Amino acid sequence: MRTRPQPDNSAYWWWERSPNSGNSNNFCNVNSDGTANANNASNTNGLAPFGSTSATRDGSESEVKGSIRYTEMQGAVTLAGDGLNRRRHAGEAGTHLLQKGGIVRFDEVFTFEHLYEAGTACCNGVRWKASTQIFEARLPSWATTVQDQLMDGTWRSPGFNKFTIMERGKVRDIQAVHIAERMVQKCLVRYCLRPLVLPRLIYDTHATVPGHGTEQALARLKEHLRWHYARYGQEGYVVTMDYHNYFGSILHAKLIEMYGRLPMDDRLLGLTAYLIDCFDGDRGLGLGSEVSQVSAVFYVSPVDHVAKDRLGVHCYGRYMDDSYAILPTKAQADELMRAVRAKSEELGLTFNEKVTKVRPLRHGFRYLKKRVSLTETGKIVMRPQRDNIVRERRRLRHNVQSVLAGDMRPETELQSWESWKSHCLTLDAHRTVTEMEAYRQRLLEDAVLA
């Protein structure tokens, strides 16, 4: 048994056995001989939530700062004075959760149904993990406990699981959240942040936006190139932009100020600010958090509106922090760069100068790890970058050696190759695929002979 105080100082009685599916009024315990013994349940008995005692943070400066902001919002204390409240406009976003007064409300977002759906979605793709299976089996209890904590303002993040990965030669520090916190973040993103943020993004914003992945981003780039060629041919300039350490440069105060202009109530804004401030320091968001992904797409949207709304650039697109713009003249390209730099500095962002360039369109450019060129006849050619091909050759050698050593199954090696091959066949890389297939065949033949 477990007891837990209710608001009226009475007790919840928690049974730690499974519900008796044959009788909604009974619970079932197990006798020593393996038989079931039904015992009547009363006094609002329920299942004890798995892991109801969660790990807490070490009281870092960011945790204290976020906790104070979150606690203030639970008491409807306005963030940084009442200025942000006055700047939020009622009826601004077309979302089904907008209630009277034109704002999204905390209690309408964090319902049991929403939390349960979010928790189920968190399990997709990782059900092979034992911890995920346990979480999903006890999801109703988790959702009930978390909802109670959210409503009374006592919910706290259990902390991050920090690790480092190497992605295409680049070291990335990941701060993954516990699956129970992922449930809260997914619920917040799905029923509050995303419905409010998406209408404020330009159409050619990609990444984290449903239906706007890399394939759609490249398709829009081709459409822009065709539009430009129909009017100017190969003449023109392309501006490619990339931010240096983008996630690590996002200012917490600026981001929270931007969220403060959205029509959400103070408790939702307080929770959002708390989740942002959980990351150490006054700037930077961690990879592995869904709130971070949505925030990263939203944060640089003012730059997009400078290009689209103020300067009227038709051929402009962005995938997270990688952007491009295609313009008829060098003067227009330089003007865009000056305006974008000025707005980026206001956001505390700096460009990666190795990638951020203005170049003639006829010389081609790189975008999303692809080499893009526009021929004299108007044909658009997209090929993989050379470092991608070099990396795949190394992977092929490593995989073949691993199969010979018994460290990798042959079907796993084949799946790895077919995946890379299928991706390249979506590009103008038939010759590259043919040569790589021949190279792989030689590796396998040499391995057999050896």
ROBA-744595 format. One record per residue (C-alpha): x, y, z; residue in three letters. Coordinates in steps of 0.05 Angstrom, whole numbers, plus 5000, padded with zeros to 4 digits. Example, Ala and Ser with C-alpha at 12.3 -4.5 7.8 and 13.67 -1.06 7.14 Angstrom:
<bakols>
524649105156ALA527349795143SER
</bakols>
This chain:
<bakols>
500050005000MET501950724990ARG498351335017THR498352024988ARG494752635017PRO488752914979GLN486853654980PRO481853515036ASP487353175077ASN484352485067SER488451935035ALA489151604968TYR489850844976TRP494650564923TRP494549834905TRP500849554873GLU497448964839ARG494148914772SER486749104762PRO481948514760ASN479548574688SER473348154703GLY470648644754ASN471449394752SER470449444828ASN475748944847ASN483348904845PHE487248264843CYS493148024884ASN496947374876VAL497246824928ASN503546434943SER500845834904ASP499946264842GLY492446334846THR488747004843ALA485147274904ASN480147844891ALA479848394943ASN474848944943ASN477549624926ALA474850264953SER476850964974ASN479151164904THR484150604900ASN488850604840GLY495450354813LEU501650654844ALA505451024790PRO511950704769PHE517851124787GLY513751644824SER519951854861THR524152164807SER531252414807ALA532253164817THR537453634792ARG543453854831ASP540854564842GLY544954894788SER544055634773GLU539855484712SER535355014751GLU534255524806VAL532956074755LYS528055654716GLY524555404778SER523456104804ILE520656334737ARG516155704733TYR513655804805THR512156534792GLU508056364731MET504055854770GLN501756444812GLY500156844750ALA506057314762VAL507657624695THR514657494667LEU519058114668ALA513258574688GLY506658634652ASP509558884586GLY509458204553LEU502258084572ASN500258734538ARG504058534476ARG500257884468ARG494357984423HIS487957594432ALA485357174375GLY492057184339GLU492856444322ALA487855984290GLY488155394337THR482654954365HIS485055074436LEU483955824434LEU478555974485GLN474956604506LYS479857164510GLY483856894451GLY489256514488ILE491255784495VAL490055554566ARG494255104610PHE488654654633ASP486254544561GLU493254334539VAL495053854595PHE488953414598THR489652674614PHE487952494542GLU493252954513HIS498652704561LEU496851974546TYR497152094471GLU503852454478ALA506651894522GLY504551374470THR507851774415ALA514251814456CYS514651054454CYS514551014378ASN521050754350GLY524050574418VAL519550024442ARG525349534440TRP528049864504LYS525949544569ALA525150214603SER520350434548THR516249804554GLN515649904629ILE513750634619PHE508350464568GLU505549914611ALA504450404667ARG502951004624LEU495951144654PRO499051224722SER504751654695TRP499852104659ALA495452184721THR501352344767THR504552834719VAL497953174706GLN496853264781ASP503853554789GLN502954024731LEU496254274757MET498754414827ASP505354714802GLY510054194833THR512453854769TRP520053894758ARG524553634705SER528353004727PRO534653234690GLY538553054627PHE542252454603ASN548452764573LYS552852424521PHE557052604459THR556352344388ILE560452434325MET556152634265GLU559652704198ARG566152884232GLY562853394278LYS562453294353VAL555553424382ARG553753444456ASP546853144467ILE542553284528GLN537052774524ALA531052824570VAL527652264609HIS521651954574ILE516852224626ALA519352934612GLU518952794538ARG511552654549MET510653344579VAL514753684525GLN511153324468LYS504453514498CYS506654244504LEU509454254433VAL503653884401ARG497954264433TYR500954944446CYS507655154417LEU507054844347ARG499955094333PRO502155794354LEU508955804321VAL507355504253LEU502756074229PRO508456554243ARG513556204199LEU514456324125ILE512355754080TYR519555594061ASP521655434132THR523654714139HIS525854234194ALA521154034252THR515354284210VAL510653714190PRO511353564116GLY517354014109HIS523353564115GLY529653534072THR526053254012GLU521053824012GLN526654334024ALA530454083962LEU523954073922ALA522654803939ARG529854983920LEU528754673852LYS522255063844GLU525855713862HIS531355553812LEU526255433757ARG522656073774TRP529156473771HIS531456143706TYR524856303672ALA526057043684ARG533657143687TYR536856513660GLY543556353692GLN544657083710GLU544157233783GLY547357113850TYR546056613906VAL547056773979VAL548456174025THR548156294100MET549755854160ASP550356054233TYR556255864277HIS554255424337ASN546955594326TYR543755194383PHE549155434431GLY548056164413SER540556234426ILE539256754480LEU534356504532HIS531557194549ALA530457374476LYS527156704461LEU522456754521ILE520757464500GLU518757204432MET514456664464TYR511457204508GLY508257524447ARG504356894431LEU497256814456PRO498456324513MET496756404586ASP501856554640ASP502455844664ARG504155584595LEU509256144585LEU512155984654GLY512955244638LEU516055414570THR520955894603ALA522655374656TYR524354844604LEU528755354567ILE532255584630ASP533854874650CYS539754904602PHE545955194636ASP547555934627GLY543656494595ASP544456244524ARG544355584487GLY539355014478LEU541154274482GLY540153774427LEU535253224444GLY529553654471SER523253744429GLU522154444458VAL529254604434SER527754384363GLN521454804357VAL524855394391SER530755354343ALA526155394283VAL522255964314PHE528156374339TYR530956584272VAL524156714240SER525057474245PRO530857404196VAL526257034148ASP521157594151HIS526558114137VAL528257744073ALA521157574052LYS516958154077ASP521658754079ARG526158604019LEU521158183980GLY525957613962VAL521957083926HIS527256543922CYS528956453995TYR528755834039GLY531455584106ARG532654904137TYR533955024212MET540055484209ASP541955364135ASP539055884088SER539556084015TYR537056663973ALA537356743897ILE537357453870LEU538157773801PRO543758263818THR549858313862LYS547258953893ALA540858613916GLN544958033945ALA549458513983ASP543458894010GLU540358244034LEU546758054070MET547158714106ARG539958674129ALA540557954151VAL547058084189ARG543958664226ALA537758254247LYS542157654266SER546458094311GLU540158314347GLU538857574361LEU545957464385GLY547657014325LEU554057014284THR555156714215PHE559956164196ASN564056564146GLU566755944111LYS559655784087VAL556356474086THR557956744017LYS555257123957VAL557156783892ARG554956773819PRO549256283807LEU552655983746ARG558355733791HIS553755293832GLY553155243907PHE552154763965ARG545954664006TYR544054104055LEU550353714037LYS548653733963LYS552354043904ARG547254453865VAL548354743796SER543955063742LEU546054913670THR545355363609GLU539254973587THR535855053654GLY537054353679LYS537954313754ILE543453823776VAL544053583848MET549653123869ARG552352883936PRO558353253963GLN565052913955ARG566152834030ASP559652424031ASN562451953979ILE569151894015VAL565651744080ARG561451194047GLU567750864018ARG570650834088ARG564150554115ARG564050014061LEU571149794079ARG569549794153HIS563049404144ASN566148864100VAL571748764151GLN566648724207SER562748194170VAL569147774160LEU570747854234ALA563747634254GLY562148304286ASP556648474236MET551448054202ARG551548054125PRO544348304121GLU546148904164THR551849084117GLU547149024058LEU541849464091GLN547050004104SER549249994031TRP542149984003GLU540250574047SER545951014020TRP544650773949LYS537250923952SER538651623976HIS543651763921CYS538851513868LEU534152083886THR539652553862LEU543352613796ASP548552103818ALA547451483775HIS554751463755ARG557051533827THR552450963849VAL555050513793THR562350643812GLU560950533886MET557249893872GLU563249633832ALA567849843889TYR563649463940ARG563548853895GLN571248863892ARG571648903967LEU567148303975LEU571047893923GLU577748063955ASP574947864023ALA572647183996VAL579447063964LEU583047254027ALA
</bakols>
